[in-house]
Amino acid sequence: MKKILLLLALPLVTYAQTTPDELTAKAAKIHAKAFTIDTHADVPINMMKDGFDVSVEHDYDKDGTQIDFPRMKKGGMDGMFFAVYLGQGKRTPEANAEAKKKALAIFDKIHESVRLHPDAAGLATTSKQGYQLQKEGKRAVFIGMENGWPVENDIKNLKLYYDLGLRYITLSHSSNNDICDSSTDPDGPEYNGLSKFGEEVVKEMNRLGIMVDISHVSDSTFYDVINLSKVPVIASHSSCRALCDVPRNMTDDMIKTLAKNGGVIQINFVPGFVKKPSMQQELSMKTIRLKMRQTDLSADDRKALRDEMVANNKKYEKDLPTVAEAVDHIEHVIKLTSVDHVGIGMDLDGGGKVVGLNDVSQIGEITKELVKRGYSEKDITKIWGGNIMRVLDKVEKGATASR
């Protein structure tokens, strides 16, 4: 009996004797092999500002930026979906046309960054291209669009953006648009889900092979999309409402429904979506983030905002979530569904930041936390990129079948 009890105890003893150095080494080995993809990177906001060069390594402590090609390489980030982001403005013909013009300028900037630095990065539109770039030691730049406003009211614009490399659209942002209701519009729902035009947008995205992204949309919009889409959908940067009760996060039922659809939720690392902040902290951070998203800021303006953010973070330092608390959201999804329906979309350069992860060079801390919790190399590989690439493949295959 004593021998049996001793044998049963052996794995626990082995785990207990694992040193921090051994755990770090194991995590580093897994991280180096995994195809790591983040599905929501707001680095184009910085790329559109004068003086920012994505090919040069920047310092978070000096300028507050979180992504560039050198830091992606240093952190072992194989690829990211660069976001063509536009905050929702007026919905007039003139404003819509201006939104399209600005979106096309961001596409141009993303393409230029790859064209000028072919040794560092390449544009990817398929999982095959992404994996090939990883083999070549280059960063894979995928493109997503945050807010469907630049679609205007013209369904043909979807093909235009698809041909430019677009592979997902976040249907709305913080306000309702012509496609659907947002989860955070101060005036409440306009359509109680998708608009009639929004239904046509989802169908055309399915036909072309553009992933439908339900981050930011209202709960009713989510269920409309699920009922309409013929292929899996994604949440490119959302977290779990059960752990942080805010409208931007997904309920347990939504997460389980998304998984049943074959889709994936990519966990967001914005502090207020990982851990419920105090009202004053959230208002302060929201104000700073809105200011930082402006593209016409001078160097002095950016430094002043950076100093303001540092002071604000210092003030609420004890309330900021950690890497472990962000991974709690990953684990929550796994417990609800399986390891096949969760990934990572940190929203870096768009407010994403937790204690222990200031920029993309530090993403190995996520892998380390997953290893610490006992997740296998196979599981971690799915979380970091395998799941989202599976959905991308499925959406592409569905589009090919419908043409």
N, C-alpha and C positions, 0 to 999 in steps of 0.2 A: 504494500500500500504506500509506504514511504517513497519507494522508487517511482511509482506512478505519479505521485504528487510532485516529486522533484522534476520529472520529465515535463509535466504540464507547466511548471513554473519557468522552464528554461527560456522560452521566447521573451517573457517579461524581464528576466534577468539580463538577457542580451540587449533588449531595448534600453533598459536602465543604464547599461554600461556604455551605450553609445555616447561618445563625447561630442561636444559642440563642434569641434574641428571635423570629426567624421561626418556629422550631419551636414555641415557646410560643404564638404567635399562631395558627398553624395548628391546634394541638391545642385551643385555646380555642374556635375557630370550630366545629370538629367536635363538641366536647363540648356546646356550646350547642344544637346542632340535634338531637343524638341523644336518644332517649327512654331515659333512664337508670333502671334498676331494680336494686335489691339485694334478693335473695330471703330474707335472714335478718337481721332487726334485732331485738335484744333490748331495745329502748327501753321496752317495757311493764314490764320489771323495775323501771326507775326511775319510771315513771308510777304504779306501785302504791305507791310510797313517799310519805309525807306531805311536802308542800312542793315536790315537783317539778312544774313546769308545762312541758309539751311545746311550748307556744306562745311561750315565752320563750327567748332565746338564752343558753346557758350557756357556761362556759369550761372546757375540758378540763383546763387546768393548775391550776384551782382545785378542781374537784369530780370530775374523772375521767369525766364523762359524755361521750358521743360523738354523740348524736343529739337534735335537736329541730327543729321546723319551720323556724325562721330559719336554722339551719346547713344544713339540707337545701337550702333556697333558695340560700344563699350558695355552696354547693358544686355547684349544678346537679344535685342528685339529685331526679329527677322523681317517683319512687315507691319505696316499700319495703314488703316484707311484714313487718308487725309480728307478732312471734311470741307466741302464747299458750303460754308455756313453764311446764312443771312438771317438776321433777326427780323421778325415779321413787321412790315410797315403798312402803309395805306394800301388798300386794295382797289386802286384805280387803274385804268389802262396805262396811264403815264408811269405810275409807281411800279406796276408789274413789268413794264418794258425796261425800266431802270434796274429792277431786280435781276432780270435776265442778263442785262449788260454786265452787271457786277459779277454775277455767277460765271459768265464766260471769261471774265478777266481772271478769276480765281483758277478756273481750269487751265488757262494759259500759263499762269504762274507755276502750277503744279507740274505741268508738262515741261516747262522751261527748267525747273529744278532737276528733273531727270535727264533732260537733254544735255545740260551743261556739266553734269557730273555722272557720266556713264560708268565710271569705275566704282562709284559709291552706291548707286541705286538704279532701279529700273521700274518701269510701269508694269503693273500686273492686273489682269482682268479675270484670270482663271487660277484655280489652285495649282495646276500644272506649271504655270509661269512662276507662281510664288515659290514653289518647291525648287524650281530650276535656279532662281535667283539666290535662294539660300545656299545651294550647292556651289554657286559662283562666289559666295561671300559678299553678296550685295544686299542692300535693303530693298524689299518689295514695297512699292508704293501703290496701294489700291486707292480708289476714290469713292467716297460716299457723299451724299448731299444732305445737309441738316436743314430741313424745312423745304417743303415742296412749293413754296411761293414762286421761285423762278420758272416753274412749269407754266406759269400764267394761267390762261384758260385755253391753252392750245395743246392738245394731246400729242401733236407732232414734235413738240419740244422734247418729249421723252426719248425719241429716237436720236435726236441731236445730241443729247447728253450721254446716251448709251454709247454712241459712236466716239465720244470723247473719253470713254473709259469708265463712265459711271456704273457702279454695280450695286448701290442701294440708295434709297431715298427715305429719310425720316419724314413722314408725311406732313407733320406740322412742327412748330416750335412752341413758344410759350403762349401764343395766341391762336385763335381760330384762323383758318385761311379758307380758300375756295375749295379745298379738298376735304377737310374734316374738322372736327372739334379738337381742341387742345385740352390737355388735362389741367391747365393752369390759366385759362382765359378768365380775367376778372369779371367779364360779363356773363359767364356761364355758357352752356351749349347753344349752338346755332342750328345744328342739324340732328342732334341726338345721335351722332355717329358720323358716318361718311355722307358727303353730299352726293347728289346724282353724278356730278362731274368726278368726284372722288372714286365712285364705283368704277367709272371708266378708266381712271388712272390706275387702279389696282389691276384691272384686267389687262391693260396694256403693259404694265410692268411685268406681269406674268408672261405675257406673250413675248416680250423682248428678252427677258432674263435678267431683270433688275430686282434685287431682293427688296421686299416691302419691310420697312423698319417702323415698328410701332412705339418706339421710345417717344415720349412727349405727348402722345395722343391720349384722348379721354378713354375711360373704360369702355364706353359704348362704341367708340371708334374701333377699339381693339377687337371686340366681339364681331363687329361688322366685317372687319378685315379677315378674321379667322374663318367666318362663314363663307366669304367670297373667294378667297385665294385658293388656287388649285395646287399651290406648292407651299412648302414651309416658309414661315416668316420669321423675322428676327427682332429682337430689342437690342439695338447696337450699344446702348449705354444706359441701362436701367438697373435698379436694385430691388430689394424685397421689402414690401410694405409691412410685412409681419415684424421685421426687425427695425424699420424706420418708417413710421406712419406719415408719409407725405404722398400727395396725389401723383407725383412723378414716378413713384415706384409701383411695382406690380404686386397685386394680391396673390395669395397662394392659389386661388382658383385660376387666375389668369396664367400663372406660371405652369400649372398642370395642363391647362388647355393648350398653351404654346407647345409644351412637350408632346402632347398627343398629336398635334399638328405636324410634329417633326422638327420644330424650330428650336431656337436657342436664345437664352437671355445672357447678354454680355454685361458683367457687373461694373457699375459706375463707381468711381472713387471720389466723387465730389463729396466733401465732408457732410453736407446737409442731407445727402441721400444715403449715407452709410450709417450715420448716427444723428438722431434728432437734435438740432442745435437749440440754444436759447433763442428767443425771438429777437433780442437785440443783436446777437452774433450773426444770425441769418440776414437781418436787414443790412448790417454793416458789410458783410461779404457780398451780398447781391449788388449793393451800390458800387463797390469797388470793381466787381467783375464787369458790370455794364460799362463803366468808364474805360476799362482796359480793352474792351472789344472794339473801341473806336479805332479807325485806321489812320486818322490824321493827327495823331498825337506827336508832339515834339519829343526829343530826347529828354528834356527837362520834365515834361509832363509824365513820361513813362517812369522816370526815376522817382518822381513824387508819389505816383500811384504804387510803385514797388515799395517805397518806404512806408506808405500807408498800410499796405497789405502785411508787411513784416510786423508793424506795430499792432495791427489787429490780431494777427496770429499769436503774437506774444501775449496779448491781453487775454485771449481765450485758449491758450495753449493746453490747459488741463482738460478742456472739453473736446479737443480735436480727436477724431478716430485714428486708430492704428492700422497697420497692415493686417494684423490678426483680426480686427473687427471687420475689415473689408472682406477677408477670406471667410468670415462667418456667413456672409451673404452667399458666397459660392457653395459653402457646405449646406446651407439651408435649401438651396435649389436641388442639390444632389439628394438630400433626404426626402424632398417632396417628389422627385422624379427619378433621375439617375445621373450618372456622370456624363451622359451623352447630350445634355441640354443646357450646359452652362459654359460661359467663356468670359473674356475680359475686354472691357471697353472703358478705359479709365477716365476719359475726358480730360487728358492732360492738355495744358495750354487753354483750357476752357473752364478751369476751376477745380479739376481733379488733383487732390493731394491729401495724403494721409501721413501720420507720423511714421517715419522710417522709409518714406518714398517721396522724395522731392521732385525727381525727374526720371526720365526714361532710362538713365544709366543705372538705376537702382532696382529694376524690376525683378532681379534675381531674388529679392527678399520675398516675393510672392511664392516662387517655387520653393524656397527654403521653408516657408510656413506650411505649404502643402505637404512637403516631405516630413516635417515635424509631426504632422497630424496623421501620418501613415499612408498617404496616397501613393500609389504605385507609379512607376514611370509611364505605364500605359495610360493611366487615369490623367496624369498631369499633361501628357501630350495631347489628349483630347481637349482638356480645359484650355490649354494655351493656343491651340490652332486647329486641331483635328475636327472639332465640332462645327465651327463656322465654315471651314472649307468643305465639309460634307454638305452643308446647306447650300453654299454657293454652287457646288456641283449639281445638286438636286434642282435648283432653280434654273441653271443653265440647261440641264437635260430636259426639264419641262418646257422650256422655251423652244428648244430644238424640235421637240415632239409636236408643238402646236403650230409650227410654221408651215 
